[in-house]
Amino acid sequence: MTPKSLFPALICLALTGCVSTAREEVPSEFRMSSPSRTIAYLRWAFENRYASHVYNTLSDDLIGREQISLDDLATFWPRVEEWVHENIGDPGTIEIVRQKRLDARTREVELASGDRRAVLRFVLQVTWLIRPMSSREDDVTGRMRDLAGAVTYEGDDALIRIPGVEKQIDPEKIHVIRIENAWKIDAVLDTNLPEWKRPATADP
């Protein structure tokens, strides 16, 4: 990936940071139940240098378009850190200036840090996770369009249907089933940030 192709991802990462890939639980106040809470979550992830949580704030579509992996966050961190301090400043000063509702599952959010501005698109994305009891087995994850058809009620019982579970785990061996309806960063729509500043090179 070239520096220019990384530009949208770097803007997102500029709001965060990354070193640790530990699977830490998210404090309840940082649930991504709104774009503003997602931004608060990003600040927490930056302060604690949790790459896994930075990655969690990006939509599946953004990850696919920019070909971002969890390993990328650690690999590119020195360049990202330099870019953040030169072009953004202190991520702790980032504030939401305005929010615009595009539809029920899409928001346009303008962020500011000093004289810097960036407009991001947030999408409401539904993801699911099945975590086995054994730590030797991988989680099974997927995505749903919305929860409308996934959750139904019969009297006092809530019935949950998860589509597309390719690896079926014995119910007795499941530790956690988690369905998350979360606002995630999907794209950078506009910014007054400069183009990538290439590192200075010594004269030959």
Secondary structure, 3 states (H helix, E strand, C coil): CCCCCCHHHHHHHHCCCCCECCCCCCCHHHCCCCHHHHHHHHHHHHHHCEHHHHHHCECHHHHHHHCCCHHHHHHCHHHHHHHHHHHCCCHHHCEEEEEEEEECCEEEEEEEECCEEEEEEEEEEEEEEEEECCCCCCCEEEEECCCCCCEEEECCEEEECCCCCCCCCCHHHEEEEEEEEEEEEEEEEEECCCCCCCCCCCCC
